[in-house]
Amino acid sequence: MARGSLSIRGTKELQGRLRRNARLTDVKKAVLVNGSELQRKAQRRVPVDTGFLKRSIELTIEDRGFTAKVSATAHYAPYLEWGTRFMYPRKFMGNSHFEQRRKFLKDMRRLMR
């Protein structure tokens, strides 16, 4: 659903610094906290008519806690996110993603110090 992505370059250096400076449980906690905040922000921003779309925004934790995925599973979610020729887009996931991404990167930098 989301077209934006986050890629980290220098994963070898990141792994080395994380092993030296932070426990992996701290990283998992940061992923969980930022994932749940992203879910809450998207639910706050979504336009509500019946509430189905708001309830369909789900958080799933994968890769033993190192990946958090937030997705809107309602069949009409992409129409609201990207718009149609009859309706302007209402970026509830995209705006939440870009806002939370800054906080997540800040948390990762703090763990690497």
Residue frames as a rotation matrix with the C-alpha (Angstrom) as fourth column:
MET 1
0.572 0.820 0.000 0.00
0.820 -0.572 0.000 0.00
0.000 0.000 -1.000 0.00
ALA 2
0.701 -0.354 -0.619 2.63
-0.028 -0.881 0.472 2.53
-0.713 -0.314 -0.628 0.97
ARG 3
0.880 -0.384 0.280 4.86
0.340 0.098 -0.935 3.64
0.332 0.918 0.217 -1.86
GLY 4
0.487 -0.736 0.471 7.46
-0.754 -0.626 -0.199 5.30
0.441 -0.258 -0.859 0.33
SER 5
0.781 -0.291 -0.552 10.27
0.415 0.903 0.110 3.21
0.467 -0.315 0.826 1.67
LEU 6
0.731 -0.596 0.333 13.12
-0.670 -0.533 0.517 3.56
-0.130 -0.601 -0.789 4.08
SER 7
0.776 -0.558 -0.292 16.48
0.360 0.773 -0.522 2.09
0.518 0.300 0.801 3.20
ILE 8
0.816 -0.575 0.067 19.55
-0.338 -0.380 0.861 2.11
-0.469 -0.725 -0.504 5.37
ARG 9
0.678 -0.688 -0.259 22.98
-0.122 0.243 -0.962 2.10
0.725 0.684 0.081 3.76
GLY 10
-0.318 -0.897 0.308 26.00
-0.599 -0.062 -0.798 0.81
0.735 -0.439 -0.518 5.61
THR 11
0.712 0.702 0.003 24.28
-0.458 0.462 0.759 -2.04
0.532 -0.542 0.651 7.38
LYS 12
0.295 -0.683 -0.668 27.61
0.599 0.677 -0.428 -3.62
0.745 -0.274 0.609 8.36
GLU 13
-0.709 -0.571 0.414 28.64
0.097 -0.660 -0.745 -0.46
0.698 -0.488 0.524 10.21
LEU 14
-0.017 0.810 0.586 25.17
-0.782 -0.376 0.497 -0.19
0.623 -0.450 0.640 11.76
GLN 15
0.752 0.293 -0.590 25.31
0.027 0.882 0.471 -3.77
0.659 -0.370 0.655 13.02
GLY 16
-0.139 -0.905 -0.401 28.77
0.659 0.217 -0.720 -3.23
0.739 -0.365 0.567 14.47
ARG 17
-0.728 -0.107 0.677 27.80
-0.278 -0.857 -0.434 -0.05
0.627 -0.505 0.594 16.28
LEU 18
0.316 0.918 0.241 24.57
-0.705 0.057 0.707 -1.54
0.635 -0.393 0.665 17.54
ARG 19
0.552 -0.169 -0.816 26.43
0.403 0.912 0.084 -4.54
0.730 -0.375 0.571 18.95
ARG 20
-0.520 -0.842 -0.143 28.88
0.585 -0.230 -0.778 -2.28
0.622 -0.488 0.612 20.72
ASN 21
-0.923 0.029 0.383 26.52
-0.191 -0.900 -0.392 0.45
0.333 -0.435 0.837 21.92
ALA 22
-0.200 0.938 0.284 23.03
-0.980 -0.188 -0.069 -0.99
-0.011 -0.292 0.956 22.24
ARG 23
-0.711 0.108 0.695 21.36
-0.062 0.975 -0.215 -4.22
-0.701 -0.196 -0.686 23.03
LEU 24
-0.928 0.371 0.034 19.14
0.108 0.178 0.978 -5.68
0.357 0.911 -0.205 20.34
THR 25
-0.247 0.876 -0.415 16.21
0.968 0.206 -0.142 -5.51
-0.039 -0.437 -0.899 22.76
ASP 26
-0.310 0.087 -0.947 16.55
0.216 -0.963 -0.160 -1.71
-0.926 -0.254 0.280 22.64
VAL 27
-0.929 -0.046 -0.366 16.28
-0.340 -0.280 0.898 -1.80
-0.144 0.959 0.244 18.86
LYS 28
-0.679 0.724 -0.119 13.22
0.586 0.633 0.507 -4.08
0.442 0.275 -0.854 19.01
LYS 29
-0.158 0.619 -0.769 11.61
0.831 -0.337 -0.442 -1.75
-0.533 -0.709 -0.461 21.53
ALA 30
-0.574 -0.102 -0.812 12.27
-0.187 -0.950 0.251 1.27
-0.797 0.297 0.526 19.30
VAL 31
-0.957 0.249 -0.147 10.73
-0.086 0.242 0.967 -0.56
0.276 0.938 -0.210 16.32
LEU 32
-0.424 0.839 -0.341 7.65
0.876 0.476 0.080 -1.51
0.229 -0.264 -0.937 18.35
VAL 33
-0.197 0.331 -0.923 7.17
0.567 -0.730 -0.383 1.97
-0.800 -0.598 -0.044 19.82
ASN 34
-0.719 -0.120 -0.685 7.58
-0.381 -0.756 0.533 3.73
-0.581 0.644 0.497 16.48
GLY 35
-0.899 0.432 -0.065 5.30
0.200 0.538 0.819 1.20
0.389 0.724 -0.570 14.75
SER 36
-0.226 0.861 -0.456 2.53
0.972 0.171 -0.159 1.71
-0.059 -0.479 -0.876 17.28
GLU 37
-0.294 0.084 -0.952 2.93
0.195 -0.970 -0.146 5.50
-0.936 -0.228 0.269 17.08
LEU 38
-0.948 -0.053 -0.315 2.67
-0.294 -0.236 0.926 5.30
-0.123 0.970 0.208 13.30
GLN 39
-0.633 0.769 -0.094 -0.51
0.668 0.603 0.436 3.25
0.392 0.213 -0.895 13.62
ARG 40
-0.082 0.610 -0.788 -2.04
0.838 -0.386 -0.386 5.78
-0.540 -0.692 -0.480 16.04
LYS 41
-0.565 -0.179 -0.805 -1.10
-0.138 -0.942 0.306 8.74
-0.813 0.284 0.508 13.84
ALA 42
-0.966 0.237 -0.107 -2.64
-0.065 0.180 0.982 7.12
0.252 0.955 -0.158 10.76
GLN 43
-0.376 0.876 -0.301 -5.80
0.896 0.427 0.124 6.29
0.238 -0.223 -0.945 12.71
ARG 44
-0.185 0.270 -0.945 -6.01
0.535 -0.779 -0.327 9.89
-0.825 -0.566 -0.001 13.91
ARG 45
-0.669 -0.210 -0.713 -5.64
-0.345 -0.762 0.548 11.30
-0.658 0.612 0.437 10.39
VAL 46
-0.906 0.301 0.297 -7.92
0.422 0.594 0.685 8.94
0.030 0.746 -0.665 8.49
PRO 47
-0.630 0.769 0.106 -11.28
-0.715 -0.628 0.307 10.37
0.303 0.118 0.946 7.36
VAL 48
-0.942 0.306 0.139 -14.06
0.164 0.779 -0.606 8.65
-0.293 -0.548 -0.783 9.29
ASP 49
-0.442 0.886 -0.143 -17.53
-0.696 -0.239 0.677 7.88
0.565 0.399 0.722 7.97
THR 50
0.664 0.669 -0.333 -18.39
-0.335 0.665 0.668 4.47
0.668 -0.332 0.666 9.43
GLY 51
0.443 -0.581 0.683 -15.07
-0.844 -0.014 0.536 3.80
-0.302 -0.814 -0.497 11.18
PHE 52
0.956 -0.042 0.290 -14.30
0.113 0.966 -0.231 0.67
-0.270 0.254 0.929 9.14
LEU 53
0.607 -0.772 0.189 -11.18
0.158 -0.116 -0.981 2.17
0.779 0.625 0.051 7.56
LYS 54
0.214 -0.506 0.836 -9.91
-0.848 -0.520 -0.098 3.40
0.484 -0.688 -0.540 10.91
ARG 55
0.553 0.062 0.831 -10.33
-0.626 0.689 0.365 -0.05
-0.550 -0.722 0.420 12.44
SER 56
0.980 -0.150 0.130 -8.65
0.198 0.760 -0.619 -1.67
-0.007 0.632 0.775 9.44
ILE 57
0.423 -0.887 0.187 -5.31
-0.580 -0.424 -0.696 0.04
0.696 0.186 -0.694 10.09
GLU 58
0.994 -0.029 -0.106 -3.22
0.088 0.788 0.610 -2.78
0.066 -0.615 0.785 11.56
LEU 59
0.255 -0.954 0.156 0.25
-0.964 -0.263 -0.031 -3.12
0.071 -0.142 -0.987 13.03
THR 60
0.987 -0.062 -0.150 2.16
0.066 0.998 0.022 -6.36
0.148 -0.031 0.989 12.45
ILE 61
0.371 -0.905 0.210 5.57
-0.837 -0.227 0.498 -7.13
-0.403 -0.361 -0.841 13.91
GLU 62
0.984 -0.081 -0.159 7.81
-0.027 0.813 -0.581 -9.39
0.176 0.576 0.798 11.80
ASP 63
0.306 -0.944 -0.122 11.43
0.024 0.136 -0.990 -10.59
0.952 0.301 0.065 11.66
ARG 64
0.046 -0.220 -0.974 11.53
0.892 0.449 -0.059 -11.40
0.450 -0.866 0.217 15.37
GLY 65
0.514 0.305 -0.802 10.72
0.731 -0.644 0.224 -7.80
-0.448 -0.701 -0.554 16.26
PHE 66
-0.490 -0.808 -0.326 12.96
0.467 -0.559 0.685 -5.95
-0.736 0.184 0.651 13.80
THR 67
-0.926 0.251 0.282 10.21
0.168 -0.395 0.903 -5.02
0.338 0.884 0.323 11.32
ALA 68
-0.446 0.848 -0.286 6.96
0.296 -0.162 -0.941 -3.18
-0.845 -0.505 -0.179 11.99
LYS 69
-0.896 0.245 0.370 4.38
0.342 -0.150 0.928 -2.94
0.283 0.958 0.051 9.20
VAL 70
-0.466 0.797 -0.385 1.37
0.046 -0.412 -0.910 -0.66
-0.884 -0.442 0.156 9.39
SER 71
-0.981 0.162 0.106 -1.24
0.116 0.052 0.992 -1.18
0.155 0.985 -0.070 6.71
ALA 72
-0.361 0.931 -0.057 -4.83
-0.715 -0.316 -0.624 -0.23
-0.599 -0.184 0.780 5.97
THR 73
-0.899 -0.066 0.432 -6.58
0.114 0.920 0.376 -3.40
-0.422 0.387 -0.820 4.85
ALA 74
0.145 0.981 -0.132 -9.90
0.074 -0.144 -0.987 -1.88
-0.987 0.133 -0.093 3.79
HIS 75
0.029 -0.127 0.991 -10.40
0.904 0.426 0.028 -2.40
-0.426 0.896 0.127 0.05
TYR 76
0.699 0.330 0.635 -10.97
0.615 -0.730 -0.298 1.32
0.365 0.599 -0.713 -0.56
ALA 77
0.575 -0.534 -0.620 -7.95
0.444 -0.433 0.784 2.61
-0.687 -0.726 -0.012 1.39
PRO 78
-0.460 -0.821 0.337 -5.81
0.764 -0.173 0.621 3.27
-0.452 0.543 0.708 -1.73
TYR 79
0.040 0.549 0.835 -8.56
0.826 -0.488 0.281 5.45
0.562 0.679 -0.473 -3.22
LEU 80
0.939 0.300 -0.166 -8.52
0.338 -0.724 0.602 7.70
0.061 -0.621 -0.781 -0.18
GLU 81
0.326 -0.901 -0.286 -4.72
0.473 -0.106 0.875 7.72
-0.818 -0.421 0.391 0.08
TRP 82
-0.657 -0.699 0.283 -3.95
0.541 -0.175 0.822 8.46
-0.525 0.693 0.494 -3.57
GLY 83
-0.280 0.641 -0.714 -7.26
-0.448 -0.746 -0.493 9.96
-0.849 0.182 0.497 -4.75
THR 84
-0.111 0.311 0.944 -9.17
0.817 0.569 -0.091 9.38
-0.566 0.761 -0.318 -7.96
ARG 85
-0.774 -0.141 0.617 -10.04
0.536 -0.664 0.521 11.62
0.336 0.735 0.589 -10.84
PHE 86
0.152 0.922 0.357 -13.20
0.324 -0.388 0.863 12.56
0.934 -0.015 -0.358 -8.91
MET 87
0.968 0.194 -0.160 -11.66
0.189 -0.142 0.972 12.96
0.166 -0.971 -0.174 -5.47
TYR 88
0.354 -0.884 0.305 -8.53
-0.653 -0.467 -0.596 14.58
0.669 0.011 -0.743 -4.14
PRO 89
-0.034 -0.431 -0.902 -6.08
0.340 0.843 -0.416 12.42
0.940 -0.321 0.118 -2.11
ARG 90
0.717 0.198 0.668 -6.27
-0.570 -0.385 0.726 12.32
0.401 -0.901 -0.163 1.68
LYS 91
0.049 -0.859 -0.509 -2.80
-0.174 0.494 -0.852 11.18
0.984 0.131 -0.125 2.63
PHE 92
0.773 0.275 0.572 -3.44
-0.596 0.006 0.803 9.65
0.217 -0.962 0.169 6.05
MET 93
0.859 -0.507 0.074 -0.73
0.451 0.817 0.360 6.97
-0.243 -0.276 0.930 5.72
GLY 94
0.333 -0.777 0.534 1.86
0.716 -0.160 -0.679 8.92
0.613 0.608 0.504 3.75
ASN 95
0.286 -0.189 0.939 1.90
-0.360 -0.930 -0.078 11.98
0.888 -0.316 -0.334 6.00
SER 96
0.892 0.054 0.449 2.01
-0.445 0.285 0.849 9.82
-0.082 -0.957 0.278 9.11
HIS 97
0.765 -0.635 0.105 4.88
0.644 0.753 -0.135 7.80
0.007 0.171 0.985 7.62
PHE 98
0.173 -0.745 0.644 7.03
0.434 -0.529 -0.729 10.84
0.884 0.406 0.232 6.84
GLU 99
0.446 0.041 0.894 6.43
-0.645 -0.679 0.352 12.34
0.621 -0.733 -0.276 10.26
GLN 100
0.920 -0.046 0.388 7.24
-0.277 0.626 0.729 9.11
-0.276 -0.779 0.563 12.11
ARG 101
0.722 -0.688 0.080 10.25
0.555 0.506 -0.660 8.36
0.413 0.520 0.747 9.93
ARG 102
0.174 -0.654 0.736 12.08
-0.281 -0.749 -0.599 11.39
0.944 -0.103 -0.314 11.33
LYS 103
0.474 0.069 0.878 11.45
-0.879 -0.032 0.476 10.21
0.061 -0.997 0.046 14.88
PHE 104
0.979 -0.104 0.173 12.52
0.087 0.991 0.102 6.64
-0.182 -0.085 0.980 14.11
LEU 105
0.473 -0.857 0.207 15.80
0.438 0.025 -0.899 7.78
0.765 0.516 0.387 12.55
LYS 106
0.149 -0.366 0.919 16.43
-0.673 -0.718 -0.176 10.01
0.724 -0.592 -0.353 15.56
ASP 107
0.748 0.181 0.639 15.86
-0.622 0.526 0.580 7.03
-0.231 -0.831 0.506 17.87
MET 108
0.894 -0.445 0.055 18.22
0.433 0.826 -0.362 4.85
0.115 0.347 0.931 15.83
ARG 109
0.234 -0.829 0.508 20.93
0.034 -0.515 -0.856 7.52
0.972 0.217 -0.092 15.89
ARG 110
0.339 -0.042 0.940 20.53
-0.885 -0.352 0.303 7.81
0.318 -0.935 -0.157 19.67
LEU 111
0.929 0.032 0.369 21.00
-0.183 0.906 0.382 4.04
-0.322 -0.422 0.847 20.02
MET 112
0.726 -0.678 0.119 24.14
0.511 0.415 -0.753 4.12
0.461 0.607 0.647 17.87
ARG 113
0.456 -0.572 0.682 25.95
-0.528 -0.791 -0.311 6.69
0.717 -0.218 -0.662 20.04
